[in-house]
Amino acid sequence: MKVHYDIQQLPLFRNAVITIGTFDGLHNGHRKIIELMQSEADRVNGETVIITFDPHPRQIVAREKAPIFLINTLEEKIGLLQKANIDHLVVIPFTEIFANQPAEAYISDFLVNTFHPHTIIIGYDHRFGKGRMGDYKLLEAKAPTYHYLVKEIPVYMLQDVTISSTKIREAILQGDIETSTNCLGYDYFFSGKVIQGNKLGRTIGYPTANLQISDENKLVPGNGVYAVLINNEQLKIKNLGGMMNIGVRPTVDGTTRVIEVNIFEFDQDIYGETLTITLKKYLRSEVKFNGLNALKEQLAKDKLAALDALR
């Protein structure tokens, strides 16, 4: 897959079959849309082109509302789309100027003159242009003028995408890893930089890497203890087992929310490094223990439960 950031430098796509969307999560619902694109591209000997936006449009046009937390960062999305065998991904900087261009200009200047589409695959509820005045019907009306085909994504696919995205976010926030994995088609993961902590864990035999999420818009799982896998390509750390706690550590201070990972059978200085954490199983909720000895006893049980889950 080729990733394009500069629309002034795009190649001339061969019979481009395009679709537009955020594709956050790239879950099973999105994969059905991608399969539809690929089937159409095969039929016309064309190339698949996904147009996506950065930042997320809601961060620009609805910034006064509650913040939108993303299932995938842009970097994660690119990696997942590469595995889906898309030919081209075009990342468009989403700005107020872009959002406020007239709907007809969006079609003629942005879609047609930039991408020269053979086929546009889009949902009936897709809106674009100033005041969100553009829609499927306008694309359909302009098709004879600009000589493209427009095909509608079936309603059931769109509903599946919407329902799945909501369900995944709720599941991750509730620690329901089984549901999120089933909907995503892969285990949820995130990355964070190892920062200085209070080093309490090592005093009770469970040293932890304290993580600072790399992207502030990334969805952080709900509080609790998890069995996880840890990766870092540069350090050649691949699928090391561990357990992670997310929460305020009520036994210790009970104020600051932290993400801390105990990596099994590992003893290296990794401050400043970025770890990718993959969630495998939710083990338990966060609990306040009666002192550090009781906490240490529970951590021993958690480790056994994590090892069992990771087998």
C-alpha positions as CSV (number, residue, x, y, z in Angstrom):
1,M,0.0,0.0,0.0
2,K,1.2,3.5,-0.9
3,V,0.5,6.3,1.6
4,H,0.1,9.8,0.2
5,Y,0.1,13.0,2.3
6,D,0.4,15.6,-0.5
7,I,-2.5,15.7,-2.9
8,Q,-0.5,17.9,-5.3
9,Q,1.8,14.9,-5.8
10,L,-0.6,12.1,-6.4
11,P,0.0,9.6,-9.2
12,L,-2.7,9.0,-11.9
13,F,-4.6,6.2,-10.4
14,R,-5.7,3.4,-12.7
15,N,-9.5,3.2,-12.8
16,A,-9.6,4.5,-9.2
17,V,-12.3,2.9,-7.0
18,I,-12.5,5.3,-4.1
19,T,-14.2,5.6,-0.8
20,I,-14.0,8.2,1.9
21,G,-14.1,7.8,5.7
22,T,-12.3,7.9,9.0
23,F,-12.1,4.0,9.2
24,D,-11.4,4.3,13.0
25,G,-10.7,0.9,14.4
26,L,-10.7,-0.8,11.0
27,H,-13.0,-3.4,12.5
28,N,-15.0,-6.2,10.9
29,G,-17.7,-3.8,9.6
30,H,-15.0,-1.7,7.8
31,R,-13.6,-4.9,6.3
32,K,-16.9,-5.6,4.5
33,I,-16.7,-2.2,2.9
34,I,-13.1,-2.8,1.8
35,E,-14.1,-6.2,0.4
36,L,-16.8,-4.4,-1.6
37,M,-14.2,-1.9,-2.9
38,Q,-11.8,-4.7,-3.8
39,S,-14.4,-6.6,-5.7
40,E,-15.4,-3.5,-7.7
41,A,-11.7,-2.8,-8.4
42,D,-11.1,-6.3,-9.7
43,R,-14.1,-6.0,-11.9
44,V,-12.8,-2.9,-13.7
45,N,-9.1,-3.7,-13.4
46,G,-8.8,-0.7,-11.1
47,E,-6.9,0.4,-7.9
48,T,-8.5,0.8,-4.5
49,V,-8.1,4.3,-3.0
50,I,-9.2,5.2,0.6
51,I,-9.4,8.9,1.4
52,T,-9.1,9.6,5.1
53,F,-8.6,12.6,7.3
54,D,-6.3,13.8,9.9
55,P,-7.2,15.1,12.4
56,H,-10.6,13.4,12.9
57,P,-13.2,15.8,11.4
58,R,-15.2,15.9,14.6
59,Q,-12.1,17.5,16.3
60,I,-12.5,20.4,13.9
61,V,-16.3,20.8,13.2
62,A,-17.5,19.7,16.7
63,R,-14.7,20.7,19.0
64,E,-17.1,22.3,21.5
65,K,-18.7,19.0,22.1
66,A,-17.3,16.1,24.2
67,P,-13.8,15.0,22.9
68,I,-13.7,12.1,20.5
69,F,-11.3,9.4,21.6
70,L,-9.9,7.2,18.8
71,I,-9.7,3.4,18.6
72,N,-6.7,3.9,16.2
73,T,-4.1,6.6,15.8
74,L,-3.2,7.5,12.2
75,E,-0.1,5.4,12.4
76,E,-2.0,2.4,13.7
77,K,-4.7,2.9,11.0
78,I,-2.0,2.9,8.3
79,G,-0.5,-0.4,9.6
80,L,-4.0,-2.1,9.7
81,L,-4.9,-0.9,6.1
82,Q,-1.6,-2.2,4.8
83,K,-2.6,-5.7,6.1
84,A,-5.9,-5.3,4.3
85,N,-4.2,-5.0,0.9
86,I,-5.5,-1.5,0.0
87,D,-3.5,-0.1,-3.0
88,H,-3.5,3.6,-1.9
89,L,-4.3,5.6,1.2
90,V,-4.6,9.3,0.9
91,V,-4.4,11.3,4.1
92,I,-6.1,14.7,3.8
93,P,-5.4,17.4,6.4
94,F,-8.9,18.3,7.7
95,T,-9.2,22.0,8.3
96,E,-12.1,24.5,8.6
97,I,-11.3,25.8,5.1
98,F,-11.6,22.2,3.7
99,A,-14.8,21.6,5.7
100,N,-16.4,24.9,4.4
101,Q,-15.8,24.4,0.6
102,P,-19.1,24.3,-1.3
103,A,-20.4,20.8,-1.9
104,E,-20.2,21.1,-5.7
105,A,-16.6,22.3,-5.5
106,Y,-15.8,19.3,-3.2
107,I,-17.0,17.1,-6.1
108,S,-15.4,18.9,-9.0
109,D,-12.1,20.2,-7.5
110,F,-11.4,17.7,-4.8
111,L,-12.8,14.4,-5.9
112,V,-12.8,14.6,-9.7
113,N,-9.7,16.8,-10.4
114,T,-7.6,15.2,-7.7
115,F,-8.5,11.5,-7.9
116,H,-10.1,11.1,-11.4
117,P,-12.4,8.3,-10.0
118,H,-13.8,5.5,-12.0
119,T,-16.1,4.6,-9.2
120,I,-17.1,6.3,-5.9
121,I,-18.4,4.0,-3.3
122,I,-20.2,5.9,-0.6
123,G,-22.9,5.6,2.1
124,Y,-26.4,7.1,1.6
125,D,-25.8,9.1,4.8
126,H,-22.4,10.5,3.8
127,R,-22.3,14.3,4.0
128,F,-19.7,16.8,2.7
129,G,-19.1,20.4,1.9
130,K,-20.2,23.6,3.6
131,G,-23.2,23.1,5.9
132,R,-22.9,19.4,5.1
133,M,-25.1,20.1,2.0
134,G,-23.4,17.5,-0.2
135,D,-24.7,13.9,-0.1
136,Y,-25.1,10.7,-2.2
137,K,-27.9,12.2,-4.3
138,L,-25.7,15.1,-5.4
139,L,-22.8,12.8,-6.3
140,E,-25.3,10.7,-8.3
141,A,-26.7,13.9,-10.0
142,K,-23.1,15.0,-11.0
143,A,-22.0,11.5,-12.2
144,P,-23.0,12.0,-15.9
145,T,-21.2,15.4,-16.0
146,Y,-17.9,14.0,-14.6
147,H,-18.1,10.5,-16.0
148,Y,-17.8,8.5,-12.8
149,L,-19.9,5.7,-11.4
150,V,-21.3,6.1,-7.9
151,K,-22.3,3.0,-5.9
152,E,-24.0,3.0,-2.5
153,I,-22.7,1.1,0.4
154,P,-25.6,-1.1,1.6
155,V,-27.4,0.2,4.7
156,Y,-26.7,-3.0,6.7
157,M,-22.9,-2.4,6.2
158,L,-23.2,1.2,7.4
159,Q,-25.3,0.2,10.4
160,D,-22.7,-2.6,11.2
161,V,-19.9,0.0,11.1
162,T,-21.7,2.5,13.4
163,I,-23.0,-0.2,15.9
164,S,-19.6,-1.9,16.0
165,S,-17.6,1.3,16.6
166,T,-19.9,2.3,19.5
167,K,-19.8,-1.2,20.9
168,I,-16.0,-1.4,20.6
169,R,-15.5,1.9,22.4
170,E,-17.9,1.0,25.2
171,A,-16.3,-2.5,25.6
172,I,-12.7,-1.1,25.8
173,L,-13.8,1.5,28.4
174,Q,-15.5,-1.3,30.4
175,G,-12.6,-3.8,30.2
176,D,-14.7,-6.1,28.0
177,I,-11.8,-7.4,26.0
178,E,-13.6,-10.4,24.6
179,T,-16.3,-8.2,23.0
180,S,-13.7,-5.6,21.6
181,T,-11.6,-8.4,20.1
182,N,-14.6,-10.1,18.5
183,C,-15.8,-6.8,16.9
184,L,-12.3,-5.6,15.9
185,G,-11.1,-8.9,14.5
186,Y,-7.8,-8.3,16.4
187,D,-6.7,-7.5,20.0
188,Y,-6.9,-3.9,21.0
189,F,-3.5,-2.2,21.4
190,F,-1.9,1.1,22.2
191,S,1.6,2.6,22.6
192,G,3.1,4.6,25.3
193,K,6.5,6.1,26.3
194,V,8.2,4.7,29.4
195,I,8.5,7.5,32.0
196,Q,9.8,7.8,35.5
197,G,7.4,6.5,38.2
198,N,7.8,6.3,42.0
199,K,9.6,3.0,41.7
200,L,7.4,1.4,44.4
201,G,6.8,-1.7,42.4
202,R,10.4,-2.8,42.5
203,T,10.4,-2.6,46.3
204,I,7.8,-5.3,46.5
205,G,9.2,-7.5,43.7
206,Y,7.1,-6.2,40.8
207,P,8.9,-3.5,38.9
208,T,6.7,-1.6,36.5
209,A,7.2,0.5,33.4
210,N,5.0,3.6,33.7
211,L,3.5,4.6,30.4
212,Q,2.5,7.9,29.0
213,I,0.1,7.5,26.0
214,S,1.8,8.7,22.8
215,D,-1.4,10.2,21.4
216,E,-3.7,12.2,23.7
217,N,-6.7,11.3,21.5
218,K,-6.2,7.6,21.8
219,L,-8.8,5.7,23.7
220,V,-7.5,4.4,27.0
221,P,-9.0,1.2,28.4
222,G,-11.0,1.2,31.6
223,N,-9.4,0.9,35.0
224,G,-8.3,-2.5,36.1
225,V,-5.7,-5.3,35.8
226,Y,-5.0,-6.9,32.5
227,A,-2.9,-9.7,31.0
228,V,-1.0,-8.1,28.1
229,L,1.7,-8.7,25.5
230,I,4.5,-6.1,25.1
231,N,6.4,-5.2,21.9
232,N,9.2,-2.9,20.9
233,E,10.8,-3.6,17.5
234,Q,13.9,-1.5,18.1
235,L,14.7,-3.4,21.4
236,K,13.7,-6.7,19.8
237,I,11.0,-7.2,22.4
238,K,8.4,-9.4,20.8
239,N,5.2,-10.6,22.5
240,L,6.7,-10.6,26.0
241,G,4.0,-11.5,28.6
242,G,3.1,-9.1,31.4
243,M,0.3,-7.7,33.5
244,M,-0.9,-4.1,33.4
245,N,-2.7,-1.9,35.9
246,I,-4.7,1.1,34.9
247,G,-6.0,3.3,37.7
248,V,-5.3,5.5,40.6
249,R,-3.5,2.9,42.8
250,P,-5.8,3.3,45.8
251,T,-3.5,1.3,48.1
252,V,-0.7,3.8,47.5
253,D,-2.2,7.3,46.9
254,G,-5.5,7.1,45.2
255,T,-5.3,10.3,43.2
256,T,-3.3,10.2,39.9
257,R,-4.4,7.8,37.2
258,V,-1.5,5.8,35.8
259,I,-0.7,3.0,33.4
260,E,1.9,0.6,34.7
261,V,3.1,-2.6,33.2
262,N,5.0,-5.4,34.9
263,I,6.9,-7.3,32.2
264,F,7.6,-10.9,33.1
265,E,11.2,-12.2,33.2
266,F,12.6,-8.8,32.0
267,D,15.2,-6.6,33.5
268,Q,16.4,-3.7,31.2
269,D,16.5,0.0,31.5
270,I,13.9,1.2,29.0
271,Y,13.2,4.7,30.1
272,G,12.3,6.9,27.1
273,E,11.4,3.9,24.9
274,T,8.0,3.4,23.4
275,L,6.2,0.1,24.2
276,T,3.2,-1.3,22.3
277,I,0.8,-3.0,24.7
278,T,-1.7,-5.6,23.4
279,L,-4.7,-6.4,25.7
280,K,-5.3,-10.1,26.0
281,K,-7.6,-10.5,29.1
282,Y,-9.2,-8.4,31.8
283,L,-8.3,-10.0,35.1
284,R,-9.9,-7.9,37.8
285,S,-11.0,-4.4,38.9
286,E,-8.8,-2.1,40.9
287,V,-9.0,-2.7,44.7
288,K,-7.7,-0.9,47.7
289,F,-5.7,-3.4,49.8
290,N,-4.9,-3.2,53.5
291,G,-1.2,-2.4,53.1
292,L,1.6,-3.4,50.7
293,N,1.9,-7.0,51.9
294,A,-1.7,-7.6,50.9
295,L,-1.0,-5.9,47.6
296,K,2.0,-8.1,47.0
297,E,0.0,-11.3,47.7
298,Q,-2.6,-10.2,45.2
299,L,0.0,-9.4,42.6
300,A,1.4,-12.9,42.9
301,K,-2.1,-14.2,42.2
302,D,-2.5,-11.8,39.3
303,K,0.7,-13.0,37.7
304,L,-0.4,-16.6,37.8
305,A,-3.8,-15.5,36.3
306,A,-2.0,-13.5,33.6
307,L,0.4,-16.4,32.7
308,D,-2.6,-18.7,32.5
309,A,-4.5,-16.3,30.2
310,L,-1.4,-15.8,28.0
311,R,-0.9,-19.5,27.4
